[in-house]
Amino acid sequence: MSNDPLVIFTPSGKRGNFPVGTPVLTAARQLGVDLDSVCGGRGICSKCQITPSYGEFSKHGVTVADTALSEWNSVEARYDEKRGLKKGRRLGCQATIQSDIVIDVPAESQVHKQVVRKRAEARDIIMNPSTRLYYVEVAEPDMHDPSGDLERLVIALKRDWDLPDLEADLGVLKKLQPALRKGQWKVTVAVHLGDAVFSPRIIEIWPGFYEGTIYGLAVDLGSTTIAAHLCDLRSGEVVASSGIMNPQIRFGEDLMSRVSYGMMNPSGSDEMTTAVREGMNALFVQIASEAEIDRNLIVDAVFVCNPVMHHLFLGIDAYELGQAPFALATSEAISLRASELDLNLHPASRVYLLPCIAGHVGADAAAVALSEAPDKSEDLVLVVDVGTNAEIILGNKEKVLACSSPTGPAFEGAQISSGQRAAPGAIEHVQIDPVTKLPRFQVIGSELWSDEEGFDAAIAQTGITGICGSGIIEVIAEMRMAGIVDGPGLIGTAEQTGSPNCFADGRTNSYLLYDGTANDGPKITVTNTDIRQIQMAKAALYSGARLLMDKFEVDSVDQVVLAGAFGAHISPKHAMVLGMIPDAPLDKVTSAGNAAGTGARIALLNTDARREIEEVVHKIHKIETAIEPRFQEHFVNASAMPNAVEPFPILNSIVTIPDVIHNTGGERQGRRRRR
């Protein structure tokens, strides 16, 4: 074992040992970490900015000392003086490794920027936003009838628009008199119509008739990704959608790692709150720039998130969510001013957080329930929001049940040997020929398959860099259908499988998906450890769904809806072959895309929907998987592909799944045995 310092890069998870004095940029290049540099490490371009993290990281098994990187040097000082470095940032070409260190590569320093797949789904929404524009003509001041300009403005709004007696923010009072006189007593105002917390009030004013609009943000704060939709509050149109990696990833990829970081480091919870709020503000700058609008025109924002994210975003220590009975500080909806959360929007902008359901079933699940409305369905609908922490909802008009299942980050490409997040160059779709047992694939950035003419030219810019979540699901399912991997999850030898791409890899076998070493590219393989990671994740997902089905006393569901960061990109057939979801007709398995984001958008654009979801969540019954006696039984059965005991008759009528066992070398022909 090397005595050299251990360097761990997030969010990629790549790690290695390097001699003391090695520049961070050099270590990143040797590990294949996506860290940009244009000037060749001369400290001029600043593209290689990194954020070192200090403290105890139990997940990684390291404690990072304050002296883990070399001291700030003259090149960094000069750059900071001329152009400014964000607090806590270092230049990767200048900082050298002194001892064990965890280093975060921020999104803007990555060569391949994240492709955020949480796009806005097309949806008809009845417009009833919390903030609206009103144009009025105000009476001029009169010596014989002395009154303040604000009082006459309020009277005009009441007369013309039947609005109640409105209050005004100080910022409006400062602009009021110049606006009235410049507009010749005609003005347009933005009015927040009030809610359970805030009384109706004027929050902005423009002289004359304001021809522009105002905006709101629907934000899905996920464990891995923060995605936002910028909406026109007059038309409901989605003007721009954007997203970034959640900067909290450097404290742990899964929620419990972050809760542990808060427990082990005195200021850990505050650090994570600061990180997520800074990330949020960076996203807002990005989305406003993309839409070419002034951030001060964003006057409303709705947030959905799981309970841990909910607490850390609000600045509440998530300690209690790390242990039974997983008590929330509050499960009710929350209304705040954006300034209370240090969000850089319009000074009077309002923020609404959807209610949480309970324990580890949060506002994101509430948003999915609002978007998909299982409580209004005649059919029994299973909604699975696939992510680092999966939310599962099963219901119909009679009742709605919900649970969460800690699937971990494997579906996101983490903890997979050649895994990566969805970005140009990542393999996203795979097919394996049932006869030759050889693969073909598609890469993000091109619609061509790898065996089609023009593929090499099409991916010349991005190259082939790894495999993302949807690709991992498809390749393992394809391996199962080709008999390369057996039901228990063991990859066979080349002789057992008839595939020349199977090769011995330590005590087990691996499957070669792509070999780019001849062109200085990566060798992309699927290892038995990768399959174990996916088995654990999919077993957790299926077990949660199966538990809810037990509560309904059913063995099948009428519809399955896949939601979440890459729900839209998961092939229903491949998901079923793995046993991620229950057996069902494939035409009854649909994608809702980012249902949580859609729910947030509905709540942003229609305040009646906020009241509706507040009522609905009280009727949703939470099932706690941790204390359910059958969860472990379901989990063990669901570890097999597709399942050790459940027959999956519909799936077996569509595809042939070889009944092979590789640990004995024996092979039994035909379909999987019915049990």
C-alpha positions in Angstrom: 0.0 0.0 0.0 1.4 3.4 -1.0 2.5 5.9 1.7 1.9 8.7 -0.8 -1.0 11.1 0.0 -4.5 9.9 -1.2 -6.2 12.3 -3.5 -10.0 12.0 -4.0 -11.8 14.0 -6.7 -15.5 14.8 -6.5 -18.0 14.6 -8.1 -16.2 11.9 -10.3 -15.1 9.8 -7.3 -11.8 9.1 -8.9 -8.9 8.6 -6.5 -5.2 7.8 -6.5 -1.9 8.2 -4.5 0.6 10.9 -5.5 4.0 12.0 -4.2 4.1 15.1 -2.0 4.5 18.2 -4.2 2.4 16.9 -7.2 0.3 19.7 -8.6 -3.4 19.1 -8.4 -3.8 19.6 -12.2 -1.2 16.9 -12.8 -3.0 14.4 -10.5 -6.3 15.2 -12.2 -4.8 14.5 -15.7 -3.2 11.2 -14.6 -6.5 10.0 -13.2 -8.5 11.2 -16.1 -10.4 13.7 -14.1 -12.4 16.3 -16.1 -10.4 19.4 -15.1 -10.1 22.2 -17.7 -6.9 24.1 -18.5 -6.3 26.3 -21.5 -2.9 27.9 -20.6 -1.1 24.6 -20.0 -0.7 25.2 -16.2 0.8 28.6 -16.3 -1.7 30.2 -14.0 -3.1 32.5 -16.6 -6.4 31.1 -17.8 -7.8 30.1 -14.3 -9.9 27.3 -16.0 -8.4 24.8 -13.5 -10.0 26.3 -10.4 -10.7 23.7 -7.7 -12.3 23.7 -4.2 -10.4 21.7 -1.5 -12.5 20.3 1.3 -11.2 19.9 4.9 -12.4 17.9 7.9 -13.4 14.3 8.5 -14.8 12.3 5.6 -15.9 8.9 7.0 -17.3 7.9 3.7 -13.8 8.1 2.1 -12.0 7.0 5.2 -9.8 10.1 5.3 -9.3 13.2 7.6 -8.1 16.2 5.6 -5.8 18.5 7.4 -5.7 22.3 6.8 -2.2 21.9 5.4 -3.2 19.2 2.9 -2.4 21.6 0.0 0.6 23.9 -0.4 0.2 27.5 0.7 -1.3 30.2 -1.5 1.5 31.4 -3.9 2.3 34.6 -5.8 0.7 33.4 -9.0 -2.6 32.8 -7.2 -2.3 36.0 -5.3 -1.7 38.0 -8.5 -4.6 36.3 -10.3 -6.9 37.0 -7.2 -5.9 40.6 -7.2 -6.5 41.2 -10.9 -9.6 39.0 -11.6 -10.7 37.6 -8.2 -11.0 34.0 -7.0 -14.1 32.8 -5.2 -13.5 32.2 -1.5 -12.1 28.7 -0.9 -11.0 28.3 -4.5 -7.4 27.4 -5.6 -5.7 27.1 -9.0 -5.2 23.4 -9.7 -1.9 24.2 -11.6 -0.4 26.0 -8.6 -1.7 24.1 -5.5 0.4 21.0 -4.8 -0.5 18.0 -2.7 1.0 17.7 0.8 -1.2 15.1 2.5 -4.6 13.3 2.0 -7.1 15.6 0.3 -10.7 15.7 -1.1 -10.9 18.0 -4.1 -14.1 19.2 -5.7 -14.0 20.1 -9.4 -16.8 22.8 -9.8 -19.0 22.6 -12.9 -17.4 25.6 -14.6 -13.9 23.9 -14.4 -15.1 20.7 -16.1 -14.3 20.3 -19.7 -17.5 18.3 -20.4 -20.2 20.4 -18.8 -23.1 18.4 -17.2 -26.1 17.6 -19.4 -29.0 18.1 -17.0 -31.8 16.0 -18.2 -34.4 17.6 -15.9 -36.1 19.4 -18.8 -39.6 20.9 -18.5 -42.3 18.6 -19.6 -45.1 20.0 -21.7 -48.1 20.4 -19.4 -51.3 22.5 -19.5 -51.5 24.5 -16.3 -54.2 26.9 -15.2 -52.5 30.2 -14.6 -53.0 31.6 -11.2 -49.6 32.9 -10.1 -48.9 34.5 -6.7 -47.6 37.7 -8.2 -49.2 39.7 -11.0 -48.8 43.0 -12.8 -51.4 45.8 -12.6 -51.5 49.1 -14.5 -53.3 52.0 -12.9 -53.8 55.7 -13.2 -53.4 57.5 -9.9 -55.0 60.7 -8.7 -52.6 63.6 -8.5 -51.9 65.2 -5.1 -54.2 68.0 -4.1 -53.6 70.8 -1.6 -57.2 70.6 -0.6 -57.2 66.8 -0.1 -53.7 66.0 1.3 -52.7 62.3 1.2 -49.6 60.3 0.5 -48.7 59.0 -2.9 -48.9 55.4 -1.7 -52.3 55.9 -0.2 -53.6 57.2 -3.6 -51.9 54.3 -5.4 -53.6 51.8 -3.1 -57.0 53.5 -3.6 -56.5 53.3 -7.4 -55.6 49.6 -7.3 -58.7 48.9 -5.1 -60.9 50.9 -7.4 -59.7 49.4 -10.7 -58.7 45.9 -9.7 -60.7 45.2 -6.6 -57.5 44.6 -4.7 -57.5 44.8 -0.9 -55.7 47.5 1.1 -52.1 46.8 0.0 -48.9 47.3 1.9 -45.6 48.2 0.2 -42.0 47.2 0.7 -39.5 49.9 1.5 -37.9 49.3 -1.9 -41.1 50.4 -3.6 -41.5 53.5 -1.4 -38.0 54.6 -2.5 -39.1 54.3 -6.2 -42.7 55.4 -5.8 -42.6 59.2 -6.2 -40.1 59.3 -9.2 -42.1 56.6 -10.9 -45.4 58.3 -10.5 -44.1 61.7 -11.8 -42.1 60.2 -14.7 -45.1 58.1 -15.7 -47.4 61.2 -15.4 -49.4 59.5 -12.6 -49.7 56.3 -14.6 -47.7 53.2 -13.3 -47.5 49.5 -13.5 -47.0 47.6 -10.2 -46.2 44.0 -9.3 -48.4 42.8 -6.5 -47.8 39.6 -4.4 -51.4 38.6 -3.7 -50.6 37.1 -0.3 -50.7 33.7 1.3 -50.9 32.1 4.8 -47.8 34.0 5.9 -47.6 37.2 3.9 -50.3 39.9 3.5 -50.9 41.2 0.0 -48.3 43.9 -0.9 -46.8 45.9 -3.8 -43.3 44.6 -4.4 -42.2 46.5 -7.6 -43.2 49.6 -9.6 -42.5 50.9 -13.1 -43.5 54.4 -14.6 -46.2 54.2 -17.3 -47.2 51.0 -18.9 -44.6 48.3 -18.3 -44.4 46.2 -21.5 -42.2 43.5 -20.0 -43.0 40.7 -17.7 -42.0 39.1 -14.4 -40.6 35.7 -13.8 -40.7 32.8 -11.3 -38.4 29.8 -10.7 -39.5 26.2 -10.3 -36.5 24.5 -8.7 -35.9 20.8 -8.1 -33.2 20.5 -5.5 -31.9 16.9 -5.8 -29.2 15.1 -4.0 -27.0 15.0 -7.2 -28.5 17.8 -9.4 -30.2 21.1 -8.9 -32.5 21.9 -11.9 -34.5 25.0 -12.4 -37.2 26.1 -14.9 -37.5 29.9 -15.4 -41.2 30.7 -16.1 -42.9 33.8 -17.4 -45.5 34.5 -14.8 -47.8 36.2 -17.3 -47.9 33.4 -20.0 -46.7 30.4 -18.0 -44.1 29.8 -20.7 -40.9 28.1 -19.7 -38.3 30.6 -20.9 -35.2 28.7 -19.9 -34.2 25.5 -18.1 -30.8 24.9 -16.6 -29.1 22.9 -14.0 -25.9 22.3 -12.1 -24.4 19.5 -10.0 -25.3 19.9 -6.3 -22.1 21.2 -4.7 -22.8 19.3 -1.6 -21.6 16.1 -3.4 -18.1 16.8 -2.1 -19.5 16.1 1.4 -20.9 12.8 0.3 -22.7 11.3 -2.7 -25.6 9.9 -0.7 -27.8 11.6 1.9 -26.6 9.7 4.9 -23.0 10.5 4.1 -24.0 14.2 4.3 -25.9 13.7 7.6 -22.8 12.0 8.9 -20.5 14.8 7.8 -22.8 17.2 9.7 -22.5 15.0 12.8 -18.7 14.6 12.7 -17.8 18.2 11.9 -19.0 21.0 14.2 -19.7 23.4 11.4 -20.5 20.7 8.9 -24.2 21.4 8.6 -23.5 25.2 8.1 -20.9 24.4 5.4 -23.4 22.3 3.5 -26.1 25.0 3.8 -23.7 27.6 2.5 -22.6 25.3 -0.4 -26.1 24.6 -1.6 -27.1 28.2 -1.4 -24.0 29.3 -3.3 -24.7 26.6 -5.9 -28.3 27.9 -6.1 -27.2 31.4 -6.8 -24.7 30.3 -9.4 -27.6 28.4 -11.1 -29.8 31.6 -11.0 -27.0 33.6 -12.6 -26.7 30.9 -15.3 -30.4 30.7 -16.1 -30.9 34.5 -16.1 -27.9 34.8 -18.5 -29.3 32.0 -20.7 -32.7 33.8 -20.9 -31.0 37.2 -21.2 -33.1 38.7 -18.3 -32.4 40.8 -15.2 -32.4 38.6 -12.1 -34.3 41.4 -10.3 -37.3 40.4 -12.5 -37.5 37.0 -10.7 -40.1 37.6 -8.0 -41.3 34.2 -7.0 -39.7 30.7 -6.6 -41.0 27.3 -5.7 -38.7 24.6 -4.3 -39.1 20.8 -4.1 -36.5 18.6 -2.4 -36.1 15.5 -0.2 -36.2 16.0 3.6 -32.3 16.1 4.0 -32.0 18.7 1.2 -35.0 20.5 2.6 -33.4 20.9 6.0 -29.9 21.7 4.8 -31.2 24.3 2.3 -33.2 26.0 5.1 -30.1 25.9 7.5 -31.7 23.3 9.8 -29.3 20.5 11.1 -30.4 17.2 9.5 -29.1 15.3 12.6 -32.6 13.9 13.5 -33.1 12.6 10.0 -30.1 10.3 10.5 -31.7 8.1 13.1 -35.1 6.6 13.8 -37.8 7.8 14.0 -36.5 10.3 11.3 -38.3 13.3 12.7 -38.7 16.4 10.5 -38.4 19.9 12.0 -41.6 20.6 10.1 -43.5 18.8 7.4 -45.7 21.8 6.5 -45.3 24.0 3.5 -43.1 27.0 4.1 -43.3 30.6 2.8 -40.3 32.9 3.1 -38.6 35.9 1.5 -35.8 34.9 -0.8 -33.4 37.2 1.2 -33.9 34.9 4.3 -32.2 32.1 2.3 -29.5 34.4 0.9 -30.9 34.0 -2.6 -29.9 36.6 -5.0 -33.2 37.4 -6.7 -35.5 40.4 -6.6 -35.1 41.9 -3.0 -38.8 41.2 -2.3 -39.0 37.8 -4.0 -41.0 35.2 -2.3 -40.1 31.5 -1.8 -42.5 28.6 -1.3 -41.3 25.1 -0.3 -43.8 22.3 -0.9 -44.8 20.3 2.2 -42.9 17.0 3.0 -44.9 13.8 3.4 -42.9 12.3 6.3 -39.5 11.0 7.4 -37.5 10.4 4.2 -40.4 11.1 1.8 -40.1 14.8 1.0 -41.4 17.7 -0.9 -40.1 16.2 -4.1 -42.5 13.2 -3.6 -45.3 15.7 -2.9 -44.5 17.4 -6.2 -44.6 14.1 -8.0 -48.0 13.4 -6.4 -49.2 16.8 -7.6 -47.9 16.2 -11.1 -49.1 12.7 -11.6 -52.2 12.8 -9.4 -52.5 9.1 -8.5 -55.2 10.1 -6.0 -57.5 10.9 -9.0 -56.9 7.7 -10.9 -59.3 4.8 -11.3 -56.3 2.6 -12.1 -53.7 1.5 -9.5 -50.7 3.6 -10.5 -47.1 3.0 -9.3 -44.9 6.1 -9.6 -41.2 5.6 -9.2 -39.0 8.7 -9.0 -35.6 7.2 -9.8 -32.6 9.0 -8.2 -30.0 8.7 -5.5 -32.9 8.4 -3.0 -35.9 6.9 -4.8 -39.4 8.1 -3.9 -42.1 5.5 -4.6 -45.9 6.2 -4.7 -48.7 3.7 -5.2 -52.3 4.7 -5.3 -55.7 5.3 -6.8 -58.8 7.1 -5.8 -59.2 4.9 -2.7 -55.8 5.6 -1.1 -52.2 6.6 -1.7 -49.2 5.1 -0.1 -45.6 6.3 -0.3 -42.1 5.2 0.8 -38.5 6.1 0.1 -35.8 3.7 -0.8 -32.0 4.5 -0.6 -30.9 3.3 -4.0 -27.6 5.1 -3.8 -25.8 6.8 -6.7 -25.1 3.8 -8.9 -28.0 4.7 -11.3 -26.3 8.1 -11.7 -23.0 6.5 -12.8 -21.2 6.7 -9.5 -19.5 3.7 -7.9 -19.4 2.1 -11.4 -15.9 1.3 -12.7 -16.4 3.2 -16.0 -19.4 5.1 -14.8 -19.9 8.9 -15.2 -22.7 11.4 -15.2 -24.7 12.1 -18.3 -22.4 14.3 -20.5 -21.3 14.3 -24.1 -19.1 11.2 -24.7 -21.0 9.0 -22.3 -22.5 5.7 -23.6 -26.2 5.9 -23.0 -27.8 3.1 -25.1 -26.4 -0.5 -25.6 -27.5 -3.5 -27.7 -25.8 -6.9 -27.6 -26.1 -9.3 -30.5 -27.7 -12.5 -29.2 -25.6 -14.6 -31.6 -22.2 -13.0 -31.7 -22.5 -11.6 -28.1 -20.8 -8.4 -29.4 -22.0 -4.9 -28.4 -23.0 -1.8 -30.2 -23.8 1.5 -28.5 -24.9 5.1 -28.8 -23.1 8.0 -27.2 -24.6 11.3 -25.8 -24.0 13.9 -28.6 -24.7 11.6 -31.5 -27.7 9.6 -32.8 -25.5 7.1 -34.7 -24.8 3.6 -33.4 -21.1 2.6 -33.0 -21.3 0.2 -35.9 -22.8 2.7 -38.3 -20.9 4.7 -40.9 -19.9 8.1 -39.8 -19.9 7.3 -36.1 -16.2 8.0 -35.5 -16.5 11.4 -37.2 -19.7 12.2 -35.2 -18.1 11.7 -31.9 -14.7 13.1 -32.8 -15.2 16.2 -30.6 -16.4 14.4 -27.4 -14.7 11.0 -27.8 -16.1 8.0 -25.8 -15.5 8.8 -22.1 -17.5 6.3 -20.0 -21.0 5.0 -19.4 -23.9 6.9 -17.8 -26.9 5.6 -15.8 -29.2 4.7 -18.7 -26.3 2.9 -20.4 -25.4 0.9 -17.3 -29.0 -0.3 -17.0 -29.2 -1.3 -20.7 -25.9 -3.0 -20.9 -26.5 -5.2 -17.9 -30.0 -6.1 -19.1 -28.6 -6.9 -22.5 -25.9 -9.1 -20.9 -28.7 -10.9 -19.0 -30.7 -11.5 -22.2 -27.6 -12.7 -24.0 -26.8 -15.1 -21.2 -23.5 -13.3 -20.5 -24.6 -12.7 -16.9 -26.8 -15.2 -15.0 -29.8 -14.6 -12.7 -27.7 -14.3 -9.5 -25.5 -11.7 -11.2 -22.4 -13.6 -12.2 -20.6 -12.9 -15.5 -19.6 -16.1 -17.2 -16.3 -16.9 -18.9 -15.8 -16.6 -22.6 -16.3 -20.4 -23.0 -19.5 -20.4 -20.9 -21.0 -17.4 -22.6 -19.7 -17.8 -26.2 -18.7 -14.1 -26.0 -15.1 -13.2 -26.9 -15.6 -10.0 -24.9 -15.7 -11.8 -21.6 -12.3 -12.0 -19.9 -10.9 -13.1 -16.6 -10.6 -10.1 -14.2 -9.2 -11.2 -10.8 -11.4 -13.8 -9.2 -14.4 -13.0 -11.5 -15.0 -12.1 -15.1 -15.7 -8.8 -16.8 -17.2 -7.8 -20.1 -15.5 -5.5 -22.6 -17.9 -2.8 -24.0 -15.3 -0.6 -25.7 -11.5 -0.6 -26.0 -10.2 2.9 -27.0 -6.6 2.3 -25.7 -5.2 2.2 -29.3 -6.4 5.9 -29.7 -5.4 7.0 -26.2 -9.0 6.5 -25.0 -10.4 4.5 -22.1 -11.1 0.8 -21.9 -14.8 0.6 -20.9 -15.8 -2.6 -19.2 -18.6 -4.0 -17.0 -17.2 -5.7 -14.0 -18.9 -8.1 -11.6 -18.6 -5.4 -8.9 -20.5 -3.0 -11.2 -23.3 -5.6 -11.5 -23.4 -6.0 -7.7 -23.8 -2.2 -7.3 -26.8 -2.1 -9.8 -28.3 -5.2 -8.2 -28.2 -3.5 -4.8 -29.8 -0.3 -6.2 -32.5 -2.0 -8.2 -33.3 -4.4 -5.3 -33.9 -1.5 -3.0 -36.1 0.1 -5.6 -38.2 -3.0 -6.3 -38.5 -3.9 -2.6 -40.0 -0.5 -1.8 -42.5 -0.9 -4.6 -43.3 -4.5 -3.6 -43.9 -3.4 0.0 -46.5 -0.9 -1.1 -48.1 -3.6 -3.3 -48.3 -5.8 -0.2 -50.2 -3.1 1.7 -52.7 -3.0 -1.2 -52.8 -6.8 -1.2 -52.0 -7.0 -4.9 -49.4 -8.8 -7.0 -49.6 -6.4 -10.0 -50.3 -2.8 -10.9 -52.2 -1.2 -13.8 -49.6 1.4 -14.7 -46.0 2.2 -13.9 -44.7 5.7 -14.3 -41.0 6.3 -14.3 -39.9 9.8 -13.2 -36.7 11.4 -12.0 -33.5 12.7 -13.4 -33.2 10.1 -16.0 -36.6 8.4 -15.8 -37.3 9.6 -19.4 -34.1 7.8 -20.6 -34.7 4.4 -19.0 -35.9 1.7 -21.4 -39.0 0.0 -19.8 -38.0 -3.3 -21.2 -34.5 -3.2 -19.9 -35.7 -1.9 -16.5 -38.0 -4.9 -16.3 -35.4 -7.4 -17.3 -33.2 -6.2 -14.5 -36.2 -6.4 -12.1 -36.2 -2.7 -11.2 -39.9 -2.4 -11.7 -42.8 -4.9 -11.3 -44.0 -7.1 -14.3 -46.4 -5.1 -16.5 -47.4 -4.6 -20.1 -44.7 -2.4 -21.7 -47.3 0.0 -23.1 -48.4 0.6 -19.5 -44.9 1.7 -18.5 -44.6 5.4 -19.3 -42.2 8.2 -18.5 -43.2 11.4 -16.7 -39.7 12.9 -17.2 -38.9 15.2 -14.2 -42.3 14.9 -12.5 -40.9 16.6 -9.3 -39.9 19.6 -11.5 -43.3 19.6 -13.2 -45.0 19.6 -9.8 -42.9 22.5 -8.8 -43.9 24.4 -11.9 -47.6 23.7 -11.3 -47.2 25.1 -7.8 -45.3 28.1 -9.1 -47.9 29.0 -11.8 -51.1 28.1 -9.8 -51.4 29.0 -6.2 -54.6 26.9 -5.9 -52.4 23.9 -6.6 -50.3 24.8 -3.5 -53.4 24.5 -1.3 -54.4 21.3 -3.1 -51.1 19.5 -2.4 -51.1 20.7 1.2 -54.4 18.8 1.6 -53.3 15.8 -0.4 -50.1 15.1 1.6 -52.1 14.8 4.8 -54.0 11.9 3.1 -50.8 10.1 1.8 -49.8 7.2 4.2 -46.1 6.9 4.6 -44.6 3.3 4.8 -41.3 3.1 6.7 -39.2 0.5 4.9 -36.7 0.3 7.7 -39.2 -1.3 10.1 -41.2 -3.4 7.6 -40.5 -7.1 8.4 -40.8 -8.3 4.8 -38.4 -5.6 3.3 -35.3 -7.8 3.7 -37.1 -10.8 2.2 -38.2 -8.8 -0.8 -34.7 -7.3 -1.1 -32.9 -10.7 -1.2 -35.4 -12.0 -3.8 -35.1 -8.8 -5.9 -31.3 -9.1 -6.0 -31.6 -11.7 -8.7 -32.4 -10.6 -12.3 -35.2 -10.2 -12.7 -36.3 -11.9 -9.4 -35.6 -15.1 -7.5 -39.2 -16.0 -6.8 -41.6 -13.8 -8.8 -42.3 -15.2 -12.3 -42.6 -12.0 -14.5 -45.0 -13.8 -16.9 -45.6 -10.7 -19.1 -41.9 -10.1 -19.5 -41.2 -13.7 -20.3 -43.9 -13.6 -23.1 -41.9 -10.7 -24.7 -38.3 -11.7 -24.3 -36.4 -15.0 -23.8 -34.2 -14.8 -20.7 -31.6 -17.7 -20.7 -31.7 -19.9 -17.6 -28.0 -20.1 -17.1 -25.9 -20.5 -14.0 -22.2 -19.5 -14.4 -20.8 -20.6 -11.0 -21.1 -24.3 -12.0 -20.5 -23.9 -15.7 -23.8 -25.6 -16.4 -26.4 -24.3 -18.8 -30.1 -25.0 -19.0 -31.8 -24.0 -22.3 -35.0 -22.2 -22.7 -36.7 -19.5 -20.7 -36.3 -18.8 -17.0 -38.1 -21.3 -14.9 -41.5 -20.3 -13.5 -41.5 -20.5 -9.8 
